[in-house]
């Protein structure tokens, strides 16, 4: 070989670069071939594993997990999805690799309903999401602001009492499911929009729209997982329905914003105490004026609060009362605790945060309920890059579904996992704030729920009051059926009825 060529630096550089590129390519191919995949049930050509899933998808995963283990690979159509069903594996996704798994999967429907990803729930991880999350955590749902909404909770609890007393006086059972839904709906609406929109023509329309939005958003469509079958959603009229609901929700939220702009500084709360100055919309309008967010962002965040805070909190209340009614011994123990602390405090307004802090058994009851019945059973994430989880190679773009329902029933963590036993939390430091991966009803890591304080303030105050002021039992006709309703929030399929009598002190 010509000595000149050998010494030519450009030639040497090119040779070295080609060799490195060849080596990197070879290594990548070998890695891909050697990537160990999680165990996976056999699948069908077009559907993948979709045919193995029932409407209660978290239960199907749990059943498959008994055979394939806590990390398994399924295919939704052509899309690979890893299913995570133990606390150790959940910690890998939401702690060790939290940044890698900080994106959320989305669908065409969600994009249309939530302002093209401008809400916090599905916004991709990045600058915009970080800005929104900090507004939410520091301004909209901070402990101080949650405390400032206390008068709303008190007024709404007083309304619940009136409804319960009306049932007592005509000896009819109370529809607790309905009561909890209107309580959480009105509480969240007043905090977000400055007044409640559940009454009158506009209110009824909004409640109907929200129900429809939840149904559409929670639906799994073939077109989302088998892209070439997109036309089915158009043929069935689904796409038209989504367009209509998105348009009507937008008109409604525009009206809420306009209401705020028209009533600047005026007290217009429906009960005479509400004030637009306190509301989430008002705070967001101030941020908007600083040009930090746009008008669609305001509407998307308000929608997040209402959608994220209403059904979830109502389901938590509904499941807690379901378990208490099924376990009279737990109900009695709770009654003793609550009544010993509150004694003759007969008005909600006199129950202090210190009183609630002392109710350790109440807190244990709520934790145990959320362990067995997390309102959002599946936490969804997407891998932003290739990653190794528990020895398995997970390629970028893979969806991860963490089954919070199964994690709460993992026999490796929980003794007698299917038994309702609040005592397990007495003297235990395990909490649901996202640090202990055995109990993740609010998720964990960067995408953790920012509404824990808001939700728990309402749940604890209402439960303490219900137990303090009334005696509760199941109607004679009612068996303790507690079948779940399929959907994005796991609530009871049939409404919960209970007979109330005013407690005698
Ligand atoms: C018992 C009631 C509630 C439960 C069980 C619940 C549960 C959850 C869960 C599981 C997540 C996903 C977390 C993850 O993927 O790691 C979440 C996210 C979220 N929740 Fe809640 N939530 C509740 C109440 C609320 C309330 C009251 C609000 C607001 C008023 C709220 C607003 C949100 C928002 C905005 C997100 C998205 C956070 C993000 O992606 O960064 N939630 N919630």
Boltz pocket constraint, residues with backbone or C-beta under 6 A from the ligand:
constraints:
  - pocket:
      binder: B
      contacts: [[A, 120], [A, 121], [A, 122], [A, 133], [A, 136], [A, 188], [A, 304], [A, 305], [A, 306], [A, 308], [A, 309], [A, 310], [A, 312], [A, 313], [A, 316], [A, 374], [A, 375], [A, 376], [A, 379], [A, 380], [A, 440], [A, 441], [A, 442], [A, 443], [A, 444], [A, 445], [A, 446], [A, 447], [A, 448], [A, 449], [A, 450], [A, 451], [A, 452], [A, 454], [A, 455]]
      max_distance: 6.0
